[in-house]
Structure formats: structure tokens, C-alpha cells
Amino acid sequence: MLILVAVAGVVTSPPARGSTVRGAARPSAAMFPLESVGATPQPGDGRIPNPATPAGRLLTAHPRCAVTFDVAAGATAGAVNRWIAAHQGQLHAPTTVCLAGTFHAPLRVASKTSPAMLMITHAPGRVAVVELGMVTARDVAPNQYWPVAAAVSVVDSRDIAIVGLRVRDVLADGAGQTPAGIDVTVRADVTSTSPGAPHRSACFDRGSACDNIVLLDNVVTDVANLADVHPTRATCGNPDVGAYGIAVIAAGRAGSPRLQHVVVEGNTLEQLRTGQSESLSVDGAVSDYLVARNVLNGLDNIGIDAVGWETGPVQPREGLVTNNLVANVDTRANGAYARWDPTSRRCVSLGENAGGIYDDGATRLWIRDNVVWNTNQGVSLDVETPGRSTSDLLVTGNDVYDARGTSLNDPSLGPNPPGLPGHSTVAGHAYDALYLDTFGRGSSMRGVVVTDNVFVNQSQNFSGRAIAPVVDLAGNWRDVVIEHDVIGGGGARDRLNPLVVIETPYAGRALVMDCNRYQGLSAVAGTTFGNFATPSATALSLGAWRATTHDHLDAHSAVGATPSCATAHP
């Protein structure tokens, strides 16, 4: 875990573990069993691929090539696709297709049902690029769940590895097409209004399982829906304006077979304009998935998203999101998150909305040891679909930091995280570092444990609200534990960053807050929310906060020192 550089006296490592609270079973690491190192994931085994050996063996960028397609020798994307279609059914051993040069049409794998791994990678010592430019309807692969025009698509297939490719300049302009870098899609007995007849994927019908999809060490840059850059009256605020860096979408019903063992590891996603879509999305009926070691930087909507309830009554489950770096995420200039002002005839920003790592209706999700830096919302737990739920969420060991920034508008300069060159141009536009909410009407959240994290918000230029909390609890939640975290604001003169805001009346909701270390408290009397707030009261000091809650919240927490919590954490 990254240890932050001290700013305004805020930072340090989390306090020693321990708890004074006992109660109902909580989400824990035991819910997320990993494959043994070197073990090959098997359908239905209920284990998450191991980050060390995601496909049961180390995948390298230079295995033996069964066939090589070189653009310099006249190869085309069409030739690659025809070879794959002709040979994928006869594979009895791991097989590698090597590419060299720049391809200007989509690469596709469709209806691969054999369990032998097919890897598509660059040739040894060469670079393989897929660059589409402006996409059209012809770039949408058949049987996609949504009309996504991807540079690389894997549809209705199993045992595929996409390794070390470079994808760039995949563009659309409007609501008609959704460009994507890499897209993985399966469906299982689901009714859909998208193009193509609803169907059951071939990997379910003829391959017994849809599993073992590995996206490793790819670079995806400049995927954009230009309508979010230059919106018109028709596209301003239009929810159909979207794009994806990497999308994994599985549709089904409760009880239908699921896409299993998906690995998205070691990829770089930069400079994306995704409208109302996400940069890296795992959506729907996906189980036992790993999102690890990816770098996402320079985005205008959500970084990493686990999404439920959009592709049928299903949620992603048993997921591990770990050791990712998500930096510089800001929707302020995103025309898809805006409203049309008829007086000025302009598309007016709705402010900053995007999460660095976002749960939208998942279950059994572990967000662990990530760095989230200068994003509008840091780690955000939510469910947007009315009447649905999100549950069993574990948030541990993450470092979430929002710098002060220099300007209400862009650029708003601030530091980048260690290891990322240059400076942030969207610093200071953060609403919060940890946000719990249930946006969908009648939706609910239950079973959340947040421990051993560092949450620091020093944002001074957030324009969507009068305040920018560090930790904010809103909506219909229950059974929430927030312990052993460092929670820091902007310091003694800060007026904008209350450390904890509980927007929902919390009586009977089983909230546990304790053993936290608070730093960077404001000393400004009369600040709207002080440092701590409930719906009925505010407090400037930790002592006043304890007295105000009447519920033993933070009974053993401390300001600027390590709390003493003698009982072992469950």
C-alpha cells in the first residue's frame, strides 16, 4: 500500500488493527478464495484467478507463434478473423496467434467453444496496433449485447487471452455507436431489445461453460465519443452517448449460467472520453473475476466499475479489484453529464460525478490495496437501479487522496501519485474519498466493511455542492463497519472538508465506526458541517462528535495518534 507524503499534517499509515465491536457476520477475505498459484481455473470451482498466475500458468507476450500475421507482408484484420474462425474449433492445445503492424479493422473471436486456450498477442520483438478511427455500424460484431463497436471483441467464447496489444483512436460522434477498445460479451437465455435475436452463447450451448477470458498487458488509449467533447443540443446530457476502454458484459436471468474466471490485469487505459459509460466495466452475470494491476489515467467518467442489474436480474459476484492505480477522473467537461441551457444555447456542466472505483449493484466484491488519486469520488459504493441491492462489500488497504487543486475550472493543478509522471490537471474537483449511497429509488445496501484504508480529501474547488466530505454515508444502508482507517481533511483553516457526514438517520442501521485515526481537522468555528455531521447535529471536535451521536461511534478513535483497540478484529 502506498504511504502518502505528508500534506497539511494529514497523512500516515492506518492504525493498528483491533476492534471493540462484535456482531453479525461481516464480509471477510474468506468470502474470496483464490486459485492456488499455478492452478488452472475450472468451471464452477468458485475461485478467483490468482493474480500471480491468472490462467494457471504465466502468460508471456512471446510464446511460440502458431501463425503470424504481419501487415508489412499484406496481412489484414479480415485474414486474422478468418483464420481464427476456421481453426478455433479444432484446437486441442494452447495456441498463439501473433500479430505485427497496425490493423485498421476490428479483430474478432466469436463462438469459440473448445477449452484449449487461444492467445492473440504481438509477434516477438514487434508491436501490434489496432486503430479504427471513426467507427460505423459495420464495426459492431454480431451478437453483441449492446451495439458496441470494439477494436477487439470476444463474443460467445471461452478460453481466450488477449495479450500485449495496443488499441488506439477508436472514435464515434453521437448516440448511434458506442466505441470500445476491448469488448467481451456473452448471453444466456435473456430477452433483449438490442440488435440481434436473444440467444444463448455458443460457449454455453456447445462448450459447457463460458470461462477463462484473460485481458493482459494491453494498452488502450484515445477511445472517445466526441459528442461528450463537443455536445450539441441533441447529445448534451444524452445517456446514449458512451464509450468503453475495456468492457466485460454478461447477460442472463437469475439462475442462468454465468461468465466465469475473467481476468483484466496489467492493462493501461489513458485519455478516454466515455460519456455516460465507464472506462473499465464488469457488468452483469460475471463470477470469480479479477481486476488487478491496471493503470487508468486521464478519464472523464468512472474508472473501474462493477455493475449489476443492467443486463437482466443479475449481479457480478465474487470479484477482486486489487492493486490498481486510478488517477485524474473528472466529469466537469463531459458533455454527456450536462444540461442544455436554452437561453445561452450552451451545454452546461452538472459538475463532478465520477468515481475512481465504483460499485453499482455488485455483490461479494473486494476492493483491496488500490491507489485512487484526484477523482471526483474516490471509492464509491452504490446501486442505481430502482428496487435492487448491493451487498457484502469489503474495502481494505486502499489509499484514496484528493489534492487541493488550484482552480474551479480546468486546468486545476496538483500532484500526481508517485510513479505517474507529470502533474494532475483536475486536482481539487473531488466530492469525497469514500461515498456510500443508494441512488435508485427503493434500492438498498447491506454488509459493508471498510478497514485499514487511508482516506484524505483536501479538495477546495468542488462546485457541485457547498462541501466536499472525506467520508459520506447516504441512502438506504445497514450493517456498515468503518474501522482502522486514517480519515484526513485539509487542516485547521479548512472550511470545505468535513471528515464524516452521515446524511441518513442511522438509528437501527447497525453502523459501527471505531478505532479510526482522524487528522487534518478544521478549527474554524461556524463551518457548516464542522468536522462531523449527522442529520440532526454537527461537531467540531471528536469529543463533541462522540457526545452527539449517543451511539458509541468512534469511542476508541483518536485525533493525530494511533488508537488503542485491544480486541482482535474479526
C-alpha positions in Angstrom: 0.0 0.0 0.0 1.3 3.5 -0.9 2.2 5.7 2.1 1.2 9.2 1.3 3.6 12.2 1.6 2.5 14.4 4.5 0.3 17.3 3.4 -1.1 19.7 5.9 -0.3 17.3 8.7 -2.8 14.7 7.4 -1.1 11.6 6.5 0.2 8.4 8.0 -0.4 4.7 7.8 -3.6 3.1 9.2 -3.9 2.4 12.9 -3.1 -0.9 14.5 -5.8 -3.5 13.9 -8.3 -4.3 16.6 -12.0 -3.8 17.4 -14.2 -3.2 20.3 -17.3 -4.3 18.4 -18.8 -7.7 18.0 -21.9 -8.5 16.0 -23.3 -10.2 12.9 -21.1 -12.0 10.3 -19.3 -9.4 8.2 -17.7 -9.6 4.8 -14.2 -11.0 5.1 -11.4 -12.4 3.0 -12.8 -15.9 3.5 -15.5 -15.0 1.0 -13.0 -14.6 -1.8 -11.0 -17.8 -2.2 -8.2 -17.6 -4.8 -6.9 -20.3 -7.0 -3.6 -21.8 -5.9 -0.6 -20.4 -7.7 -0.3 -22.3 -11.0 -3.7 -23.9 -10.8 -5.9 -23.6 -13.9 -9.4 -22.3 -13.1 -12.1 -24.9 -13.7 -15.7 -24.2 -14.5 -17.8 -23.9 -11.3 -14.9 -24.1 -8.9 -15.9 -20.9 -7.1 -12.3 -19.5 -7.0 -11.0 -16.2 -8.2 -8.0 -16.5 -10.6 -4.7 -15.9 -8.8 -3.0 -12.6 -9.7 0.3 -14.4 -9.9 -0.8 -16.9 -12.5 -4.2 -15.8 -13.8 -4.7 -18.6 -16.3 -2.9 -21.3 -14.3 0.4 -20.5 -15.9 2.4 -17.4 -16.5 1.2 -15.8 -19.7 4.0 -14.1 -21.6 4.0 -11.8 -24.6 6.4 -14.1 -26.5 5.2 -17.7 -26.7 5.7 -19.8 -29.7 3.6 -18.5 -32.6 1.4 -21.0 -34.4 0.8 -18.4 -37.1 2.0 -14.8 -37.6 0.1 -12.1 -39.4 2.3 -9.2 -40.5 0.7 -6.0 -42.0 4.0 -5.4 -43.9 3.5 -8.7 -45.7 -0.1 -7.9 -46.6 -2.0 -9.3 -43.7 -5.3 -7.7 -42.7 -7.7 -7.9 -39.8 -10.1 -9.9 -42.1 -7.4 -12.5 -42.7 -6.8 -12.8 -38.9 -10.5 -13.2 -38.2 -10.9 -15.8 -41.0 -8.0 -17.9 -39.6 -9.5 -17.8 -36.1 -12.9 -18.8 -37.3 -11.6 -21.7 -39.4 -9.3 -23.2 -36.7 -10.8 -22.4 -33.3 -13.0 -25.5 -33.2 -10.1 -27.8 -33.8 -7.7 -26.6 -31.0 -6.5 -29.3 -28.7 -3.6 -27.5 -27.1 -2.8 -23.8 -26.2 -2.3 -21.9 -29.5 -0.9 -18.5 -30.1 -1.8 -16.1 -33.0 0.9 -13.4 -33.4 0.4 -10.0 -35.0 2.7 -7.3 -36.3 1.9 -3.8 -37.6 -1.2 -1.6 -37.5 -4.6 -3.1 -38.3 -7.4 -0.7 -39.3 -10.4 -3.0 -38.9 -11.8 -4.9 -35.8 -10.2 -8.1 -34.6 -12.9 -10.7 -33.6 -13.3 -14.0 -31.8 -16.8 -15.4 -32.0 -18.3 -18.7 -30.7 -15.1 -20.4 -29.7 -16.2 -23.4 -27.7 -13.0 -25.5 -27.3 -11.3 -25.5 -23.9 -7.8 -25.1 -25.3 -6.5 -21.5 -24.7 -6.2 -19.3 -27.8 -3.9 -16.4 -27.3 -3.7 -13.4 -29.5 -0.6 -11.3 -29.0 2.1 -9.4 -30.7 4.9 -11.1 -32.6 8.3 -11.3 -30.7 10.1 -8.0 -30.9 7.2 -6.4 -32.8 4.3 -4.1 -32.0 0.7 -4.9 -32.8 -1.7 -2.0 -33.0 -5.5 -1.9 -33.7 -6.5 1.6 -34.8 -10.1 2.1 -36.2 -10.6 5.8 -36.4 -14.4 6.7 -36.7 -16.5 3.6 -36.3 -19.6 2.6 -38.2 -22.4 0.1 -37.7 -20.3 -2.4 -39.7 -17.7 -2.4 -36.8 -20.2 -3.9 -34.4 -19.7 -7.6 -34.1 -22.7 -9.9 -34.4 -24.5 -10.9 -31.2 -23.0 -8.1 -29.1 -25.4 -7.4 -26.2 -25.3 -3.7 -26.9 -24.2 -2.0 -30.2 -20.6 -1.7 -29.2 -18.1 -1.2 -31.9 -14.8 -2.6 -30.5 -11.3 -2.7 -31.8 -11.0 -6.2 -30.3 -14.2 -8.2 -29.5 -14.6 -11.6 -27.8 -18.2 -12.8 -28.2 -19.9 -16.0 -27.0 -16.5 -17.6 -26.4 -14.3 -19.3 -23.8 -10.6 -19.7 -23.1 -9.3 -16.6 -24.9 -6.3 -14.5 -23.9 -5.7 -11.0 -25.5 -2.1 -10.1 -24.5 0.1 -7.1 -25.2 -1.9 -5.4 -27.9 -2.1 -1.6 -28.4 -5.5 -0.2 -29.2 -6.0 3.5 -30.0 -8.1 6.0 -31.8 -11.5 4.3 -31.6 -14.0 7.1 -32.1 -17.7 7.9 -32.5 -19.6 11.1 -32.6 -23.1 10.8 -31.2 -25.5 8.3 -29.7 -25.6 6.0 -32.7 -22.4 4.0 -32.0 -20.5 3.1 -28.8 -16.8 2.7 -29.5 -14.7 0.4 -27.3 -11.1 -0.7 -27.0 -11.7 -4.3 -26.0 -15.2 -5.8 -25.5 -16.2 -9.2 -24.1 -19.8 -10.3 -24.4 -21.9 -13.4 -23.5 -25.6 -14.0 -23.1 -27.7 -16.8 -21.5 -31.4 -17.0 -22.2 -32.1 -13.3 -21.9 -34.7 -11.1 -23.6 -33.0 -8.0 -25.1 -34.1 -5.1 -27.2 -30.6 -4.7 -28.6 -29.9 -5.7 -32.3 -29.9 -9.4 -33.0 -32.2 -12.1 -31.6 -31.8 -13.0 -28.0 -29.8 -16.2 -27.7 -27.7 -18.4 -25.6 -24.0 -18.1 -26.2 -22.3 -20.9 -28.1 -19.8 -21.4 -25.2 -22.8 -22.4 -23.0 -24.6 -24.5 -25.7 -21.6 -26.3 -27.1 -18.8 -25.6 -24.8 -20.4 -26.3 -21.4 -19.1 -23.1 -19.9 -18.2 -19.5 -20.8 -15.0 -19.0 -18.9 -11.3 -18.2 -18.8 -11.1 -14.8 -20.6 -7.8 -13.1 -19.9 -7.0 -9.5 -21.0 -3.4 -8.9 -20.0 -0.9 -6.1 -20.5 -2.8 -4.3 -23.3 -2.6 -0.5 -23.8 -5.9 1.3 -24.7 -5.7 5.0 -25.4 -7.8 7.7 -27.1 -11.1 5.8 -27.2 -13.7 8.6 -27.3 -17.2 9.5 -28.1 -16.6 13.0 -29.4 -20.2 14.1 -28.6 -19.1 14.4 -25.0 -16.3 16.8 -26.1 -18.4 18.9 -28.5 -22.0 18.3 -27.5 -25.0 19.6 -29.4 -28.5 20.1 -28.2 -29.3 16.5 -29.1 -26.3 15.0 -27.4 -25.9 17.3 -24.3 -26.9 15.1 -21.3 -27.8 12.2 -23.6 -27.4 8.9 -21.7 -26.8 7.1 -25.0 -23.5 8.9 -25.6 -20.9 6.4 -24.4 -17.7 4.6 -25.0 -15.6 2.0 -23.2 -11.9 1.3 -22.7 -12.5 -2.3 -21.7 -16.0 -3.8 -21.2 -17.0 -7.2 -20.0 -20.8 -7.7 -20.3 -22.7 -10.9 -19.5 -26.5 -11.0 -19.7 -28.8 -13.5 -18.1 -31.5 -14.3 -15.6 -31.3 -15.3 -12.0 -30.1 -18.9 -12.1 -28.8 -18.9 -15.7 -25.2 -19.8 -16.4 -22.6 -17.1 -15.8 -19.4 -16.0 -17.4 -16.6 -17.2 -15.1 -12.9 -16.5 -14.5 -12.4 -13.2 -16.2 -9.1 -11.6 -15.7 -8.4 -8.0 -16.6 -4.8 -7.5 -15.4 -1.8 -5.2 -16.1 -3.6 -3.1 -18.7 -3.1 0.7 -19.3 -6.1 2.8 -20.1 -5.4 6.5 -20.7 -7.1 9.6 -22.2 -10.6 8.2 -22.7 -13.8 10.2 -23.3 -16.5 7.7 -22.4 -19.6 9.9 -22.0 -22.0 8.1 -19.6 -20.2 4.8 -19.9 -17.2 3.5 -17.9 -13.5 3.2 -18.6 -13.2 -0.4 -17.3 -16.5 -2.2 -16.7 -17.5 -5.6 -15.4 -21.3 -5.8 -16.0 -23.9 -8.4 -15.2 -23.7 -12.2 -14.8 -19.9 -12.5 -14.2 -18.4 -14.6 -11.4 -14.9 -15.2 -10.0 -13.3 -12.2 -11.7 -10.1 -10.4 -11.1 -9.3 -6.8 -12.0 -5.6 -6.2 -11.0 -2.6 -4.1 -11.6 -4.2 -1.9 -14.2 -3.3 1.8 -14.6 -6.2 4.2 -15.5 -5.4 7.8 -16.0 -7.0 10.9 -17.6 -10.6 9.9 -17.8 -13.9 11.8 -17.9 -16.1 9.2 -16.3 -15.9 6.2 -13.9 -12.6 4.4 -13.7 -13.3 0.8 -12.6 -17.0 -0.2 -12.3 -18.7 -3.4 -11.2 -22.3 -3.1 -12.4 -25.4 -5.1 -11.6 -29.0 -5.2 -12.8 -28.4 -3.7 -16.3 -28.3 -6.8 -18.3 -31.0 -8.8 -16.6 -31.8 -9.5 -12.9 -28.1 -10.4 -12.3 -25.1 -9.0 -10.4 -21.4 -9.6 -10.7 -20.2 -11.6 -7.8 -17.1 -12.9 -6.2 -14.8 -10.2 -7.6 -11.4 -8.9 -6.5 -10.3 -5.4 -7.6 -6.7 -5.1 -6.4 -3.5 -3.1 -6.8 -4.9 -0.8 -9.5 -3.9 2.8 -9.9 -6.8 5.1 -10.9 -5.9 8.8 -11.3 -7.3 12.0 -12.7 -11.0 11.3 -13.2 -13.3 14.3 -13.8 -16.7 14.7 -15.4 -16.7 18.5 -15.3 -16.0 18.8 -19.1 -18.1 15.7 -20.0 -21.0 16.9 -22.3 -22.9 13.7 -21.6 -23.2 14.8 -17.9 -24.7 18.2 -18.6 -27.9 20.0 -19.4 -28.9 22.2 -22.3 -29.5 25.8 -21.4 -31.9 27.2 -24.0 -31.2 30.8 -23.0 -27.4 30.7 -23.6 -27.8 27.8 -26.1 -24.9 26.1 -24.3 -24.3 22.7 -22.8 -23.8 23.4 -19.1 -21.8 21.1 -16.9 -23.6 19.3 -14.0 -20.4 19.3 -12.0 -18.2 16.4 -10.8 -19.8 13.0 -10.7 -17.3 10.2 -11.4 -16.0 7.5 -9.1 -12.4 6.2 -9.3 -13.6 2.7 -8.3 -17.3 2.2 -8.3 -19.7 -0.5 -7.1 -23.1 -0.2 -8.8 -25.1 -3.1 -7.6 -22.5 -5.8 -7.3 -22.4 -8.5 -4.6 -19.4 -10.1 -2.9 -16.9 -7.5 -4.1 -13.4 -7.0 -2.5 -11.7 -3.6 -3.3 -8.2 -4.1 -2.0 -4.9 -2.2 -2.0 -5.7 0.2 -4.8 -4.4 3.8 -5.2 -7.2 6.2 -6.2 -5.9 9.8 -6.7 -7.7 13.0 -7.8 -11.0 11.5 -8.8 -14.4 13.2 -8.2 -15.4 10.4 -5.9 -12.8 8.0 -4.6 -14.2 4.6 -3.7 -18.0 4.8 -4.2 -20.5 2.1 -3.2 -23.9 2.5 -4.7 -26.8 0.8 -6.5 -28.5 2.9 -9.2 -31.2 0.5 -10.3 -34.6 1.1 -8.5 -35.6 -1.6 -6.1 -32.3 -3.5 -6.3 -29.5 -4.1 -3.9 -25.7 -4.3 -3.4 -24.2 -6.4 -0.6 -21.2 -8.0 1.0 -18.6 -5.4 0.1 -15.1 -5.4 1.5 -12.9 -2.3 1.2 -9.4 -2.7 2.6 -5.9 -1.3 2.3 -6.7 1.4 -0.3 -5.1 4.9 -0.5 -7.5 7.5 -1.7 -6.2 11.0 -2.0 -7.7 14.2 -3.4 -5.4 17.2 -3.7 -6.4 20.8 -3.1 -6.0 21.9 -6.7 -5.7 25.4 -7.9 -8.8 26.4 -9.9 -12.5 25.8 -10.1 -12.1 25.2 -13.9 -9.6 23.2 -15.8 -6.7 23.0 -15.5 -6.7 22.7 -11.8 -3.2 21.7 -11.0 -2.0 19.3 -8.3 0.4 16.4 -7.7 0.1 13.1 -9.5 0.6 9.9 -7.4 4.1 8.6 -7.1 5.0 6.6 -10.2 2.8 8.6 -12.5 4.8 11.3 -14.4 3.7 14.9 -14.6 1.0 16.8 -12.7 -2.7 16.4 -12.3 -4.8 19.0 -14.2 -8.1 18.1 -12.5 -7.0 18.2 -8.8 -9.3 19.7 -6.3 -12.5 18.7 -8.0 -13.4 15.9 -5.6 -16.6 15.5 -3.7 -15.4 12.8 -1.4 -12.9 10.0 -0.8 -15.4 7.3 0.4 -19.1 7.5 -0.6 -21.9 5.2 0.3 -25.3 5.8 -1.4 -28.3 4.1 -2.9 -29.3 6.3 -5.7 -32.0 4.0 -7.2 -35.5 4.5 -5.7 -36.2 1.8 -3.2 -32.7 0.3 -3.5 -30.6 -0.9 -0.6 -27.1 -1.7 0.6 -26.1 -4.1 3.3 -23.0 -5.7 4.7 -20.1 -3.3 4.2 -16.7 -3.5 5.9 -14.2 -0.6 5.3 -10.9 -1.1 7.2 -7.2 -0.3 7.0 -7.6 2.4 4.3 -6.3 6.0 4.1 -8.9 8.5 3.0 -7.8 12.1 2.5 -9.8 14.8 0.8 -8.4 18.3 0.6 -10.4 19.4 -2.4 -11.1 23.1 -2.5 -12.7 23.6 -5.9 -15.6 21.2 -6.0 -18.5 23.1 -7.4 -21.4 20.7 -7.2 -22.1 21.2 -3.5 -21.1 23.6 -0.8 -18.9 21.0 0.9 -16.6 18.1 0.0 -16.7 15.4 2.7 -14.0 12.8 3.2 -16.4 10.1 4.2 -20.1 10.4 3.3 -22.9 7.9 4.1 -26.2 8.5 2.4 -29.2 6.4 1.2 -30.6 3.2 2.5 -27.8 1.2 4.0 -27.4 -1.1 7.0 -24.7 -3.2 8.6 -21.8 -0.9 7.8 -18.4 -1.1 9.6 -15.8 1.7 9.3 -12.8 0.9 11.4 -9.0 1.2 11.5 -8.9 3.9 8.8 -7.0 7.2 8.5 -9.5 9.9 7.7 -8.0 13.3 6.9 -9.1 16.7 5.8 -7.5 20.0 4.8 -6.2 21.2 8.1 -7.0 23.9 10.7 -8.2 26.6 8.3 -10.2 24.3 6.0 -13.9 25.2 5.6 -14.9 22.6 2.9 -13.9 19.1 4.0 -15.8 17.7 6.9 -14.3 14.3 7.9 -17.5 12.3 8.3 -21.0 13.2 7.1 -23.9 10.8 7.8 -26.8 12.0 5.7 -29.2 9.2 6.7 -30.8 8.8 10.1 -28.7 5.9 11.3 -30.7 4.6 14.3 -31.3 0.8 13.8 -29.0 0.6 10.8 -26.2 -1.2 12.7 -23.4 1.3 12.0 -20.0 0.7 13.6 -17.3 3.4 13.5 -14.3 2.9 15.7 -10.5 2.7 16.0 -10.1 5.4 13.3 -7.3 8.0 13.2 -8.6 11.4 12.3 -6.2 14.1 11.0 -6.3 17.4 9.3 -9.4 18.6 11.3 -10.7 22.1 10.7 -10.6 24.5 13.6 -12.9 27.0 12.0 -15.9 27.6 14.3 -19.2 28.1 12.3 -18.2 25.9 9.4 -21.5 24.5 8.0 -20.8 20.8 8.9 -17.9 21.2 11.3 -15.7 18.1 11.1 -18.5 15.6 11.8 -22.2 15.7 11.0 -25.4 13.7 11.3 -28.8 14.8 10.0 -29.5 16.4 13.4 -26.2 17.8 14.7 -22.7 18.8 13.8 -19.5 18.7 15.8 -16.1 20.3 15.5 -14.2 18.1 17.9 -14.0 14.3 18.2 -15.2 14.6 21.8 -18.3 16.5 20.8 -18.9 14.0 18.0 -19.0 11.1 20.5 -21.4 13.0 22.7 -23.6 14.0 19.8 -24.1 10.5 18.4 -25.1 8.9 21.7 -24.2 5.6 20.0 -20.6 5.0 21.0 -19.4 5.9 17.5 -15.6 6.3 17.4 -15.4 5.5 21.2 -11.8 4.4 20.8 -10.8 6.6 17.8 -8.2 9.3 18.2 -7.0 12.6 16.6 -3.5 12.6 15.3 -2.5 9.5 17.3 -2.8 5.7 16.9 -6.0 4.4 18.7 -5.7 1.7 21.2 -8.0 -1.1 20.3 -7.2 -4.3 22.3 -9.7 -6.7 20.8 -8.6 -8.5 17.6 -10.5 -7.6 14.5 -12.8 -10.5 13.3 
